[in-house]
Amino acid sequence: MSEDILALLKENVIQGRRTQDDEGIDDSMSGKPGVLELTQLALENNISLETIIMQGLTAGMQVVGEKFTTKEYFIPDMLASAEAVGGAMDMLKPHLEASNVATKGKFAIATVKGDIHDIGKNIVAILLRGAGYEVNDLGTDVPTEKIVEVIKEYKPDFLGLSALLTTTMIIMGEIIEALKENGLRDKVKVLIGGAAVSDEYAQEIGADAYCVDGFHAIKILDASQEAKA
């Protein structure tokens, strides 16, 4: 029974079906339980939270990532799956808090000062939550001072910075300098992303990594956690 629920959960993540009302990629599934209903069913059947996340949600998103990489899926397809997983993680959050299940790490993410683009950042945040990270989304047009304050108080393991514009990407370097000035640079790993930036730019400003997209970010984070272990 548990294996059936998890297999269906994974498949519905791949299909991008948040609820039973969604058609998904395969419209023959319309009317059948979606990710939210199956997550609730998994909880009712006492399937562990870790198993729900890893074998259902994360396993499904891994397939979505592969399909996106090979261009079988496009942004709307990926976003539908990511939003379904985000909804499931919202359902699981009180259970995770009550059971003290450890997250993979704390991640703060922001679009830098002067930049209001948030689609890419939002997708990354959803994917990270689905992969088991605790995410603090600071929003868009975030002042450097606020980011420094969050690093001091929230103490995330990782900081994600996004910029779409060449005029705003320079703020990323300013944030890293501000972290140094406040004695925080060695307390957090800084990942950058967005259309304006590159691996070369990450090296230039002293960031720890450049992420092409959310799936790439998860690979980098998971590799970092494995190295730490």
PyMOL commands that place a pseudoatom at each C-alpha (Angstrom):
pseudoatom trace, name=CA, resn=MET, resi=1, chain=A, elem=C, hetatm=0, pos=[0.000, 0.000, 0.000]
pseudoatom trace, name=CA, resn=SER, resi=2, chain=A, elem=C, hetatm=0, pos=[2.754, 2.447, 1.008]
pseudoatom trace, name=CA, resn=GLU, resi=3, chain=A, elem=C, hetatm=0, pos=[4.746, 1.690, -2.127]
pseudoatom trace, name=CA, resn=ASP, resi=4, chain=A, elem=C, hetatm=0, pos=[1.654, 2.325, -4.273]
pseudoatom trace, name=CA, resn=ILE, resi=5, chain=A, elem=C, hetatm=0, pos=[1.011, 5.687, -2.613]
pseudoatom trace, name=CA, resn=LEU, resi=6, chain=A, elem=C, hetatm=0, pos=[4.636, 6.773, -3.034]
pseudoatom trace, name=CA, resn=ALA, resi=7, chain=A, elem=C, hetatm=0, pos=[4.716, 5.669, -6.676]
pseudoatom trace, name=CA, resn=LEU, resi=8, chain=A, elem=C, hetatm=0, pos=[1.535, 7.625, -7.376]
pseudoatom trace, name=CA, resn=LEU, resi=9, chain=A, elem=C, hetatm=0, pos=[2.892, 10.639, -5.498]
pseudoatom trace, name=CA, resn=LYS, resi=10, chain=A, elem=C, hetatm=0, pos=[6.085, 10.594, -7.547]
pseudoatom trace, name=CA, resn=GLU, resi=11, chain=A, elem=C, hetatm=0, pos=[4.138, 10.236, -10.811]
pseudoatom trace, name=CA, resn=ASN, resi=12, chain=A, elem=C, hetatm=0, pos=[1.809, 13.102, -9.959]
pseudoatom trace, name=CA, resn=VAL, resi=13, chain=A, elem=C, hetatm=0, pos=[4.790, 15.345, -9.196]
pseudoatom trace, name=CA, resn=ILE, resi=14, chain=A, elem=C, hetatm=0, pos=[6.126, 14.462, -12.649]
pseudoatom trace, name=CA, resn=GLN, resi=15, chain=A, elem=C, hetatm=0, pos=[2.712, 15.214, -14.121]
pseudoatom trace, name=CA, resn=GLY, resi=16, chain=A, elem=C, hetatm=0, pos=[2.544, 18.560, -12.323]
pseudoatom trace, name=CA, resn=ARG, resi=17, chain=A, elem=C, hetatm=0, pos=[-0.839, 17.723, -10.768]
pseudoatom trace, name=CA, resn=ARG, resi=18, chain=A, elem=C, hetatm=0, pos=[-1.262, 19.699, -7.548]
pseudoatom trace, name=CA, resn=THR, resi=19, chain=A, elem=C, hetatm=0, pos=[-4.832, 18.508, -6.863]
pseudoatom trace, name=CA, resn=GLN, resi=20, chain=A, elem=C, hetatm=0, pos=[-7.368, 16.103, -8.341]
pseudoatom trace, name=CA, resn=ASP, resi=21, chain=A, elem=C, hetatm=0, pos=[-8.795, 18.955, -10.425]
pseudoatom trace, name=CA, resn=ASP, resi=22, chain=A, elem=C, hetatm=0, pos=[-5.587, 19.339, -12.455]
pseudoatom trace, name=CA, resn=GLU, resi=23, chain=A, elem=C, hetatm=0, pos=[-5.143, 17.598, -15.791]
pseudoatom trace, name=CA, resn=GLY, resi=24, chain=A, elem=C, hetatm=0, pos=[-1.365, 17.320, -15.821]
pseudoatom trace, name=CA, resn=ILE, resi=25, chain=A, elem=C, hetatm=0, pos=[0.686, 16.239, -18.821]
pseudoatom trace, name=CA, resn=ASP, resi=26, chain=A, elem=C, hetatm=0, pos=[-1.444, 13.118, -19.255]
pseudoatom trace, name=CA, resn=ASP, resi=27, chain=A, elem=C, hetatm=0, pos=[-5.040, 14.349, -19.200]
pseudoatom trace, name=CA, resn=SER, resi=28, chain=A, elem=C, hetatm=0, pos=[-6.322, 10.818, -18.540]
pseudoatom trace, name=CA, resn=MET, resi=29, chain=A, elem=C, hetatm=0, pos=[-5.407, 11.371, -14.862]
pseudoatom trace, name=CA, resn=SER, resi=30, chain=A, elem=C, hetatm=0, pos=[-7.949, 14.168, -14.380]
pseudoatom trace, name=CA, resn=GLY, resi=31, chain=A, elem=C, hetatm=0, pos=[-10.196, 13.483, -11.397]
pseudoatom trace, name=CA, resn=LYS, resi=32, chain=A, elem=C, hetatm=0, pos=[-7.695, 11.170, -9.713]
pseudoatom trace, name=CA, resn=PRO, resi=33, chain=A, elem=C, hetatm=0, pos=[-5.849, 12.232, -6.524]
pseudoatom trace, name=CA, resn=GLY, resi=34, chain=A, elem=C, hetatm=0, pos=[-3.108, 14.800, -7.070]
pseudoatom trace, name=CA, resn=VAL, resi=35, chain=A, elem=C, hetatm=0, pos=[0.019, 15.589, -5.057]
pseudoatom trace, name=CA, resn=LEU, resi=36, chain=A, elem=C, hetatm=0, pos=[-1.829, 17.235, -2.158]
pseudoatom trace, name=CA, resn=GLU, resi=37, chain=A, elem=C, hetatm=0, pos=[-4.389, 14.443, -1.775]
pseudoatom trace, name=CA, resn=LEU, resi=38, chain=A, elem=C, hetatm=0, pos=[-1.679, 11.778, -2.020]
pseudoatom trace, name=CA, resn=THR, resi=39, chain=A, elem=C, hetatm=0, pos=[0.513, 13.564, 0.526]
pseudoatom trace, name=CA, resn=GLN, resi=40, chain=A, elem=C, hetatm=0, pos=[-2.428, 13.592, 2.937]
pseudoatom trace, name=CA, resn=LEU, resi=41, chain=A, elem=C, hetatm=0, pos=[-3.055, 9.898, 2.209]
pseudoatom trace, name=CA, resn=ALA, resi=42, chain=A, elem=C, hetatm=0, pos=[0.600, 9.121, 2.896]
pseudoatom trace, name=CA, resn=LEU, resi=43, chain=A, elem=C, hetatm=0, pos=[0.354, 10.886, 6.269]
pseudoatom trace, name=CA, resn=GLU, resi=44, chain=A, elem=C, hetatm=0, pos=[-2.824, 8.965, 7.127]
pseudoatom trace, name=CA, resn=ASN, resi=45, chain=A, elem=C, hetatm=0, pos=[-1.009, 5.710, 6.319]
pseudoatom trace, name=CA, resn=ASN, resi=46, chain=A, elem=C, hetatm=0, pos=[1.827, 6.645, 8.699]
pseudoatom trace, name=CA, resn=ILE, resi=47, chain=A, elem=C, hetatm=0, pos=[4.457, 6.799, 5.986]
pseudoatom trace, name=CA, resn=SER, resi=48, chain=A, elem=C, hetatm=0, pos=[7.464, 8.600, 7.448]
pseudoatom trace, name=CA, resn=LEU, resi=49, chain=A, elem=C, hetatm=0, pos=[7.997, 12.241, 6.552]
pseudoatom trace, name=CA, resn=GLU, resi=50, chain=A, elem=C, hetatm=0, pos=[11.478, 11.527, 5.220]
pseudoatom trace, name=CA, resn=THR, resi=51, chain=A, elem=C, hetatm=0, pos=[10.103, 8.777, 2.964]
pseudoatom trace, name=CA, resn=ILE, resi=52, chain=A, elem=C, hetatm=0, pos=[7.327, 11.008, 1.636]
pseudoatom trace, name=CA, resn=ILE, resi=53, chain=A, elem=C, hetatm=0, pos=[9.819, 13.730, 0.804]
pseudoatom trace, name=CA, resn=MET, resi=54, chain=A, elem=C, hetatm=0, pos=[12.629, 11.608, -0.602]
pseudoatom trace, name=CA, resn=GLN, resi=55, chain=A, elem=C, hetatm=0, pos=[10.772, 8.780, -2.390]
pseudoatom trace, name=CA, resn=GLY, resi=56, chain=A, elem=C, hetatm=0, pos=[7.740, 10.807, -3.467]
pseudoatom trace, name=CA, resn=LEU, resi=57, chain=A, elem=C, hetatm=0, pos=[8.430, 14.519, -3.829]
pseudoatom trace, name=CA, resn=THR, resi=58, chain=A, elem=C, hetatm=0, pos=[12.181, 14.677, -4.389]
pseudoatom trace, name=CA, resn=ALA, resi=59, chain=A, elem=C, hetatm=0, pos=[12.241, 11.574, -6.597]
pseudoatom trace, name=CA, resn=GLY, resi=60, chain=A, elem=C, hetatm=0, pos=[9.528, 13.108, -8.774]
pseudoatom trace, name=CA, resn=MET, resi=61, chain=A, elem=C, hetatm=0, pos=[11.335, 16.439, -9.062]
pseudoatom trace, name=CA, resn=GLN, resi=62, chain=A, elem=C, hetatm=0, pos=[14.541, 14.651, -10.057]
pseudoatom trace, name=CA, resn=VAL, resi=63, chain=A, elem=C, hetatm=0, pos=[12.706, 13.218, -13.064]
pseudoatom trace, name=CA, resn=VAL, resi=64, chain=A, elem=C, hetatm=0, pos=[11.247, 16.651, -13.832]
pseudoatom trace, name=CA, resn=GLY, resi=65, chain=A, elem=C, hetatm=0, pos=[14.783, 18.082, -13.703]
pseudoatom trace, name=CA, resn=GLU, resi=66, chain=A, elem=C, hetatm=0, pos=[16.000, 15.478, -16.190]
pseudoatom trace, name=CA, resn=LYS, resi=67, chain=A, elem=C, hetatm=0, pos=[13.093, 16.213, -18.523]
pseudoatom trace, name=CA, resn=PHE, resi=68, chain=A, elem=C, hetatm=0, pos=[13.779, 19.955, -18.250]
pseudoatom trace, name=CA, resn=THR, resi=69, chain=A, elem=C, hetatm=0, pos=[17.474, 19.441, -19.028]
pseudoatom trace, name=CA, resn=THR, resi=70, chain=A, elem=C, hetatm=0, pos=[16.658, 17.411, -22.153]
pseudoatom trace, name=CA, resn=LYS, resi=71, chain=A, elem=C, hetatm=0, pos=[14.056, 20.029, -23.182]
pseudoatom trace, name=CA, resn=GLU, resi=72, chain=A, elem=C, hetatm=0, pos=[11.217, 17.507, -22.951]
pseudoatom trace, name=CA, resn=TYR, resi=73, chain=A, elem=C, hetatm=0, pos=[9.739, 19.851, -20.330]
pseudoatom trace, name=CA, resn=PHE, resi=74, chain=A, elem=C, hetatm=0, pos=[9.566, 23.631, -20.504]
pseudoatom trace, name=CA, resn=ILE, resi=75, chain=A, elem=C, hetatm=0, pos=[9.332, 26.264, -17.754]
pseudoatom trace, name=CA, resn=PRO, resi=76, chain=A, elem=C, hetatm=0, pos=[5.499, 26.026, -17.347]
pseudoatom trace, name=CA, resn=ASP, resi=77, chain=A, elem=C, hetatm=0, pos=[5.768, 22.225, -16.942]
pseudoatom trace, name=CA, resn=MET, resi=78, chain=A, elem=C, hetatm=0, pos=[8.568, 22.526, -14.403]
pseudoatom trace, name=CA, resn=LEU, resi=79, chain=A, elem=C, hetatm=0, pos=[6.770, 25.303, -12.544]
pseudoatom trace, name=CA, resn=ALA, resi=80, chain=A, elem=C, hetatm=0, pos=[3.573, 23.222, -12.255]
pseudoatom trace, name=CA, resn=SER, resi=81, chain=A, elem=C, hetatm=0, pos=[5.545, 20.381, -10.662]
pseudoatom trace, name=CA, resn=ALA, resi=82, chain=A, elem=C, hetatm=0, pos=[7.487, 22.756, -8.406]
pseudoatom trace, name=CA, resn=GLU, resi=83, chain=A, elem=C, hetatm=0, pos=[4.285, 24.424, -7.188]
pseudoatom trace, name=CA, resn=ALA, resi=84, chain=A, elem=C, hetatm=0, pos=[2.740, 21.025, -6.457]
pseudoatom trace, name=CA, resn=VAL, resi=85, chain=A, elem=C, hetatm=0, pos=[5.778, 20.078, -4.381]
pseudoatom trace, name=CA, resn=GLY, resi=86, chain=A, elem=C, hetatm=0, pos=[5.702, 23.469, -2.658]
pseudoatom trace, name=CA, resn=GLY, resi=87, chain=A, elem=C, hetatm=0, pos=[2.083, 22.849, -1.651]
pseudoatom trace, name=CA, resn=ALA, resi=88, chain=A, elem=C, hetatm=0, pos=[2.960, 19.423, -0.296]
pseudoatom trace, name=CA, resn=MET, resi=89, chain=A, elem=C, hetatm=0, pos=[5.866, 20.850, 1.711]
pseudoatom trace, name=CA, resn=ASP, resi=90, chain=A, elem=C, hetatm=0, pos=[3.504, 23.429, 3.235]
pseudoatom trace, name=CA, resn=MET, resi=91, chain=A, elem=C, hetatm=0, pos=[1.291, 20.520, 4.343]
pseudoatom trace, name=CA, resn=LEU, resi=92, chain=A, elem=C, hetatm=0, pos=[4.269, 18.680, 5.820]
pseudoatom trace, name=CA, resn=LYS, resi=93, chain=A, elem=C, hetatm=0, pos=[5.821, 21.681, 7.563]
pseudoatom trace, name=CA, resn=PRO, resi=94, chain=A, elem=C, hetatm=0, pos=[3.869, 21.426, 10.874]
pseudoatom trace, name=CA, resn=HIS, resi=95, chain=A, elem=C, hetatm=0, pos=[4.589, 17.691, 11.009]
pseudoatom trace, name=CA, resn=LEU, resi=96, chain=A, elem=C, hetatm=0, pos=[8.293, 18.307, 10.351]
pseudoatom trace, name=CA, resn=GLU, resi=97, chain=A, elem=C, hetatm=0, pos=[8.414, 20.906, 13.121]
pseudoatom trace, name=CA, resn=ALA, resi=98, chain=A, elem=C, hetatm=0, pos=[6.573, 18.648, 15.563]
pseudoatom trace, name=CA, resn=SER, resi=99, chain=A, elem=C, hetatm=0, pos=[8.807, 15.661, 14.896]
pseudoatom trace, name=CA, resn=ASN, resi=100, chain=A, elem=C, hetatm=0, pos=[12.057, 17.665, 14.904]
pseudoatom trace, name=CA, resn=VAL, resi=101, chain=A, elem=C, hetatm=0, pos=[13.095, 16.110, 11.594]
pseudoatom trace, name=CA, resn=ALA, resi=102, chain=A, elem=C, hetatm=0, pos=[16.315, 17.833, 10.634]
pseudoatom trace, name=CA, resn=THR, resi=103, chain=A, elem=C, hetatm=0, pos=[16.355, 19.755, 7.380]
pseudoatom trace, name=CA, resn=LYS, resi=104, chain=A, elem=C, hetatm=0, pos=[19.334, 19.515, 5.036]
pseudoatom trace, name=CA, resn=GLY, resi=105, chain=A, elem=C, hetatm=0, pos=[20.257, 23.083, 5.885]
pseudoatom trace, name=CA, resn=LYS, resi=106, chain=A, elem=C, hetatm=0, pos=[19.014, 26.670, 6.164]
pseudoatom trace, name=CA, resn=PHE, resi=107, chain=A, elem=C, hetatm=0, pos=[18.941, 28.732, 2.974]
pseudoatom trace, name=CA, resn=ALA, resi=108, chain=A, elem=C, hetatm=0, pos=[18.257, 32.460, 2.674]
pseudoatom trace, name=CA, resn=ILE, resi=109, chain=A, elem=C, hetatm=0, pos=[17.463, 33.732, -0.823]
pseudoatom trace, name=CA, resn=ALA, resi=110, chain=A, elem=C, hetatm=0, pos=[16.915, 37.202, -2.254]
pseudoatom trace, name=CA, resn=THR, resi=111, chain=A, elem=C, hetatm=0, pos=[16.789, 39.237, -5.434]
pseudoatom trace, name=CA, resn=VAL, resi=112, chain=A, elem=C, hetatm=0, pos=[19.272, 42.054, -4.875]
pseudoatom trace, name=CA, resn=LYS, resi=113, chain=A, elem=C, hetatm=0, pos=[18.606, 45.772, -4.396]
pseudoatom trace, name=CA, resn=GLY, resi=114, chain=A, elem=C, hetatm=0, pos=[17.249, 47.514, -7.508]
pseudoatom trace, name=CA, resn=ASP, resi=115, chain=A, elem=C, hetatm=0, pos=[16.014, 44.279, -9.132]
pseudoatom trace, name=CA, resn=ILE, resi=116, chain=A, elem=C, hetatm=0, pos=[12.358, 43.217, -8.917]
pseudoatom trace, name=CA, resn=HIS, resi=117, chain=A, elem=C, hetatm=0, pos=[12.516, 40.029, -11.005]
pseudoatom trace, name=CA, resn=ASP, resi=118, chain=A, elem=C, hetatm=0, pos=[11.420, 37.047, -8.971]
pseudoatom trace, name=CA, resn=ILE, resi=119, chain=A, elem=C, hetatm=0, pos=[10.295, 34.161, -11.192]
pseudoatom trace, name=CA, resn=GLY, resi=120, chain=A, elem=C, hetatm=0, pos=[13.674, 32.414, -11.188]
pseudoatom trace, name=CA, resn=LYS, resi=121, chain=A, elem=C, hetatm=0, pos=[14.180, 33.039, -7.477]
pseudoatom trace, name=CA, resn=ASN, resi=122, chain=A, elem=C, hetatm=0, pos=[10.717, 31.705, -6.668]
pseudoatom trace, name=CA, resn=ILE, resi=123, chain=A, elem=C, hetatm=0, pos=[11.310, 28.519, -8.640]
pseudoatom trace, name=CA, resn=VAL, resi=124, chain=A, elem=C, hetatm=0, pos=[14.633, 27.943, -6.870]
pseudoatom trace, name=CA, resn=ALA, resi=125, chain=A, elem=C, hetatm=0, pos=[12.997, 28.486, -3.459]
pseudoatom trace, name=CA, resn=ILE, resi=126, chain=A, elem=C, hetatm=0, pos=[10.248, 25.974, -4.210]
pseudoatom trace, name=CA, resn=LEU, resi=127, chain=A, elem=C, hetatm=0, pos=[12.705, 23.386, -5.513]
pseudoatom trace, name=CA, resn=LEU, resi=128, chain=A, elem=C, hetatm=0, pos=[14.926, 23.793, -2.454]
pseudoatom trace, name=CA, resn=ARG, resi=129, chain=A, elem=C, hetatm=0, pos=[11.970, 23.289, -0.098]
pseudoatom trace, name=CA, resn=GLY, resi=130, chain=A, elem=C, hetatm=0, pos=[11.043, 20.157, -2.020]
pseudoatom trace, name=CA, resn=ALA, resi=131, chain=A, elem=C, hetatm=0, pos=[14.605, 18.901, -1.682]
pseudoatom trace, name=CA, resn=GLY, resi=132, chain=A, elem=C, hetatm=0, pos=[14.472, 19.228, 2.112]
pseudoatom trace, name=CA, resn=TYR, resi=133, chain=A, elem=C, hetatm=0, pos=[16.041, 22.637, 2.763]
pseudoatom trace, name=CA, resn=GLU, resi=134, chain=A, elem=C, hetatm=0, pos=[14.561, 25.237, 5.105]
pseudoatom trace, name=CA, resn=VAL, resi=135, chain=A, elem=C, hetatm=0, pos=[14.150, 28.353, 2.956]
pseudoatom trace, name=CA, resn=ASN, resi=136, chain=A, elem=C, hetatm=0, pos=[13.817, 31.976, 4.062]
pseudoatom trace, name=CA, resn=ASP, resi=137, chain=A, elem=C, hetatm=0, pos=[12.718, 33.930, 0.974]
pseudoatom trace, name=CA, resn=LEU, resi=138, chain=A, elem=C, hetatm=0, pos=[13.517, 37.613, 1.516]
pseudoatom trace, name=CA, resn=GLY, resi=139, chain=A, elem=C, hetatm=0, pos=[11.781, 38.736, -1.678]
pseudoatom trace, name=CA, resn=THR, resi=140, chain=A, elem=C, hetatm=0, pos=[12.943, 41.225, -4.312]
pseudoatom trace, name=CA, resn=ASP, resi=141, chain=A, elem=C, hetatm=0, pos=[14.771, 44.561, -4.257]
pseudoatom trace, name=CA, resn=VAL, resi=142, chain=A, elem=C, hetatm=0, pos=[16.360, 43.570, -0.926]
pseudoatom trace, name=CA, resn=PRO, resi=143, chain=A, elem=C, hetatm=0, pos=[18.818, 46.096, 0.566]
pseudoatom trace, name=CA, resn=THR, resi=144, chain=A, elem=C, hetatm=0, pos=[22.294, 44.846, 1.383]
pseudoatom trace, name=CA, resn=GLU, resi=145, chain=A, elem=C, hetatm=0, pos=[21.843, 45.900, 5.027]
pseudoatom trace, name=CA, resn=LYS, resi=146, chain=A, elem=C, hetatm=0, pos=[18.794, 43.653, 5.384]
pseudoatom trace, name=CA, resn=ILE, resi=147, chain=A, elem=C, hetatm=0, pos=[20.660, 40.674, 3.943]
pseudoatom trace, name=CA, resn=VAL, resi=148, chain=A, elem=C, hetatm=0, pos=[23.526, 41.204, 6.400]
pseudoatom trace, name=CA, resn=GLU, resi=149, chain=A, elem=C, hetatm=0, pos=[21.012, 41.456, 9.252]
pseudoatom trace, name=CA, resn=VAL, resi=150, chain=A, elem=C, hetatm=0, pos=[19.324, 38.204, 8.200]
pseudoatom trace, name=CA, resn=ILE, resi=151, chain=A, elem=C, hetatm=0, pos=[22.676, 36.389, 8.078]
pseudoatom trace, name=CA, resn=LYS, resi=152, chain=A, elem=C, hetatm=0, pos=[23.378, 37.605, 11.627]
pseudoatom trace, name=CA, resn=GLU, resi=153, chain=A, elem=C, hetatm=0, pos=[19.999, 36.621, 13.066]
pseudoatom trace, name=CA, resn=TYR, resi=154, chain=A, elem=C, hetatm=0, pos=[18.795, 33.677, 10.954]
pseudoatom trace, name=CA, resn=LYS, resi=155, chain=A, elem=C, hetatm=0, pos=[22.275, 32.136, 10.603]
pseudoatom trace, name=CA, resn=PRO, resi=156, chain=A, elem=C, hetatm=0, pos=[21.625, 30.286, 7.316]
pseudoatom trace, name=CA, resn=ASP, resi=157, chain=A, elem=C, hetatm=0, pos=[24.112, 27.784, 5.968]
pseudoatom trace, name=CA, resn=PHE, resi=158, chain=A, elem=C, hetatm=0, pos=[23.626, 29.192, 2.481]
pseudoatom trace, name=CA, resn=LEU, resi=159, chain=A, elem=C, hetatm=0, pos=[22.762, 32.524, 0.871]
pseudoatom trace, name=CA, resn=GLY, resi=160, chain=A, elem=C, hetatm=0, pos=[21.303, 32.650, -2.645]
pseudoatom trace, name=CA, resn=LEU, resi=161, chain=A, elem=C, hetatm=0, pos=[21.490, 35.933, -4.579]
pseudoatom trace, name=CA, resn=SER, resi=162, chain=A, elem=C, hetatm=0, pos=[19.608, 36.565, -7.816]
pseudoatom trace, name=CA, resn=ALA, resi=163, chain=A, elem=C, hetatm=0, pos=[19.984, 39.339, -10.414]
pseudoatom trace, name=CA, resn=LEU, resi=164, chain=A, elem=C, hetatm=0, pos=[18.533, 39.550, -13.892]
pseudoatom trace, name=CA, resn=LEU, resi=165, chain=A, elem=C, hetatm=0, pos=[20.144, 42.849, -14.884]
pseudoatom trace, name=CA, resn=THR, resi=166, chain=A, elem=C, hetatm=0, pos=[23.757, 43.796, -15.561]
pseudoatom trace, name=CA, resn=THR, resi=167, chain=A, elem=C, hetatm=0, pos=[23.081, 47.007, -13.658]
pseudoatom trace, name=CA, resn=THR, resi=168, chain=A, elem=C, hetatm=0, pos=[22.104, 45.135, -10.492]
pseudoatom trace, name=CA, resn=MET, resi=169, chain=A, elem=C, hetatm=0, pos=[24.509, 42.205, -10.538]
pseudoatom trace, name=CA, resn=ILE, resi=170, chain=A, elem=C, hetatm=0, pos=[27.247, 44.478, -9.141]
pseudoatom trace, name=CA, resn=ILE, resi=171, chain=A, elem=C, hetatm=0, pos=[25.261, 44.535, -5.882]
pseudoatom trace, name=CA, resn=MET, resi=172, chain=A, elem=C, hetatm=0, pos=[26.211, 40.886, -5.378]
pseudoatom trace, name=CA, resn=GLY, resi=173, chain=A, elem=C, hetatm=0, pos=[29.845, 41.861, -4.993]
pseudoatom trace, name=CA, resn=GLU, resi=174, chain=A, elem=C, hetatm=0, pos=[28.866, 44.622, -2.570]
pseudoatom trace, name=CA, resn=ILE, resi=175, chain=A, elem=C, hetatm=0, pos=[26.930, 42.107, -0.457]
pseudoatom trace, name=CA, resn=ILE, resi=176, chain=A, elem=C, hetatm=0, pos=[29.937, 39.795, -0.232]
pseudoatom trace, name=CA, resn=GLU, resi=177, chain=A, elem=C, hetatm=0, pos=[32.125, 42.743, 0.818]
pseudoatom trace, name=CA, resn=ALA, resi=178, chain=A, elem=C, hetatm=0, pos=[29.539, 43.732, 3.451]
pseudoatom trace, name=CA, resn=LEU, resi=179, chain=A, elem=C, hetatm=0, pos=[29.574, 40.175, 4.806]
pseudoatom trace, name=CA, resn=LYS, resi=180, chain=A, elem=C, hetatm=0, pos=[33.358, 40.376, 5.098]
pseudoatom trace, name=CA, resn=GLU, resi=181, chain=A, elem=C, hetatm=0, pos=[33.186, 43.727, 6.884]
pseudoatom trace, name=CA, resn=ASN, resi=182, chain=A, elem=C, hetatm=0, pos=[30.752, 42.252, 9.405]
pseudoatom trace, name=CA, resn=GLY, resi=183, chain=A, elem=C, hetatm=0, pos=[32.809, 39.115, 9.991]
pseudoatom trace, name=CA, resn=LEU, resi=184, chain=A, elem=C, hetatm=0, pos=[30.148, 36.904, 8.407]
pseudoatom trace, name=CA, resn=ARG, resi=185, chain=A, elem=C, hetatm=0, pos=[31.673, 35.777, 5.119]
pseudoatom trace, name=CA, resn=ASP, resi=186, chain=A, elem=C, hetatm=0, pos=[33.047, 32.515, 6.503]
pseudoatom trace, name=CA, resn=LYS, resi=187, chain=A, elem=C, hetatm=0, pos=[29.716, 31.776, 8.209]
pseudoatom trace, name=CA, resn=VAL, resi=188, chain=A, elem=C, hetatm=0, pos=[27.698, 31.275, 5.003]
pseudoatom trace, name=CA, resn=LYS, resi=189, chain=A, elem=C, hetatm=0, pos=[28.213, 29.855, 1.523]
pseudoatom trace, name=CA, resn=VAL, resi=190, chain=A, elem=C, hetatm=0, pos=[27.108, 32.305, -1.182]
pseudoatom trace, name=CA, resn=LEU, resi=191, chain=A, elem=C, hetatm=0, pos=[25.484, 31.040, -4.381]
pseudoatom trace, name=CA, resn=ILE, resi=192, chain=A, elem=C, hetatm=0, pos=[24.556, 33.410, -7.197]
pseudoatom trace, name=CA, resn=GLY, resi=193, chain=A, elem=C, hetatm=0, pos=[22.228, 33.010, -10.171]
pseudoatom trace, name=CA, resn=GLY, resi=194, chain=A, elem=C, hetatm=0, pos=[20.273, 34.898, -12.807]
pseudoatom trace, name=CA, resn=ALA, resi=195, chain=A, elem=C, hetatm=0, pos=[20.545, 35.837, -16.441]
pseudoatom trace, name=CA, resn=ALA, resi=196, chain=A, elem=C, hetatm=0, pos=[23.163, 38.533, -15.838]
pseudoatom trace, name=CA, resn=VAL, resi=197, chain=A, elem=C, hetatm=0, pos=[25.746, 36.407, -14.043]
pseudoatom trace, name=CA, resn=SER, resi=198, chain=A, elem=C, hetatm=0, pos=[28.116, 33.542, -14.827]
pseudoatom trace, name=CA, resn=ASP, resi=199, chain=A, elem=C, hetatm=0, pos=[30.636, 31.174, -13.282]
pseudoatom trace, name=CA, resn=GLU, resi=200, chain=A, elem=C, hetatm=0, pos=[33.378, 33.647, -14.145]
pseudoatom trace, name=CA, resn=TYR, resi=201, chain=A, elem=C, hetatm=0, pos=[31.528, 36.448, -12.362]
pseudoatom trace, name=CA, resn=ALA, resi=202, chain=A, elem=C, hetatm=0, pos=[31.045, 34.261, -9.288]
pseudoatom trace, name=CA, resn=GLN, resi=203, chain=A, elem=C, hetatm=0, pos=[34.806, 33.752, -9.124]
pseudoatom trace, name=CA, resn=GLU, resi=204, chain=A, elem=C, hetatm=0, pos=[35.444, 37.465, -9.707]
pseudoatom trace, name=CA, resn=ILE, resi=205, chain=A, elem=C, hetatm=0, pos=[33.365, 38.597, -6.717]
pseudoatom trace, name=CA, resn=GLY, resi=206, chain=A, elem=C, hetatm=0, pos=[34.342, 35.710, -4.449]
pseudoatom trace, name=CA, resn=ALA, resi=207, chain=A, elem=C, hetatm=0, pos=[31.027, 33.821, -4.415]
pseudoatom trace, name=CA, resn=ASP, resi=208, chain=A, elem=C, hetatm=0, pos=[31.169, 30.105, -3.655]
pseudoatom trace, name=CA, resn=ALA, resi=209, chain=A, elem=C, hetatm=0, pos=[29.223, 28.989, -6.716]
pseudoatom trace, name=CA, resn=TYR, resi=210, chain=A, elem=C, hetatm=0, pos=[27.195, 30.008, -9.760]
pseudoatom trace, name=CA, resn=CYS, resi=211, chain=A, elem=C, hetatm=0, pos=[23.946, 28.100, -10.312]
pseudoatom trace, name=CA, resn=VAL, resi=212, chain=A, elem=C, hetatm=0, pos=[22.400, 27.755, -13.754]
pseudoatom trace, name=CA, resn=ASP, resi=213, chain=A, elem=C, hetatm=0, pos=[18.991, 26.912, -12.280]
pseudoatom trace, name=CA, resn=GLY, resi=214, chain=A, elem=C, hetatm=0, pos=[17.301, 25.398, -9.246]
pseudoatom trace, name=CA, resn=PHE, resi=215, chain=A, elem=C, hetatm=0, pos=[18.254, 21.832, -10.097]
pseudoatom trace, name=CA, resn=HIS, resi=216, chain=A, elem=C, hetatm=0, pos=[21.896, 22.836, -10.438]
pseudoatom trace, name=CA, resn=ALA, resi=217, chain=A, elem=C, hetatm=0, pos=[21.665, 24.621, -7.073]
pseudoatom trace, name=CA, resn=ILE, resi=218, chain=A, elem=C, hetatm=0, pos=[20.403, 21.449, -5.391]
pseudoatom trace, name=CA, resn=LYS, resi=219, chain=A, elem=C, hetatm=0, pos=[23.281, 19.420, -6.853]
pseudoatom trace, name=CA, resn=ILE, resi=220, chain=A, elem=C, hetatm=0, pos=[25.799, 21.951, -5.530]
pseudoatom trace, name=CA, resn=LEU, resi=221, chain=A, elem=C, hetatm=0, pos=[24.151, 22.055, -2.098]
pseudoatom trace, name=CA, resn=ASP, resi=222, chain=A, elem=C, hetatm=0, pos=[23.870, 18.287, -1.782]
pseudoatom trace, name=CA, resn=ALA, resi=223, chain=A, elem=C, hetatm=0, pos=[27.520, 17.881, -2.823]
pseudoatom trace, name=CA, resn=SER, resi=224, chain=A, elem=C, hetatm=0, pos=[28.506, 20.452, -0.198]
pseudoatom trace, name=CA, resn=GLN, resi=225, chain=A, elem=C, hetatm=0, pos=[26.562, 18.585, 2.490]
pseudoatom trace, name=CA, resn=GLU, resi=226, chain=A, elem=C, hetatm=0, pos=[28.144, 15.256, 1.487]
pseudoatom trace, name=CA, resn=ALA, resi=227, chain=A, elem=C, hetatm=0, pos=[31.622, 16.799, 1.645]
pseudoatom trace, name=CA, resn=LYS, resi=228, chain=A, elem=C, hetatm=0, pos=[30.844, 18.155, 5.126]
pseudoatom trace, name=CA, resn=ALA, resi=229, chain=A, elem=C, hetatm=0, pos=[29.706, 14.705, 6.272]
for i in range(1, 229): cmd.bond("trace and resi %d" % i, "trace and resi %d" % (i + 1))
show_as sticks, trace
zoom trace
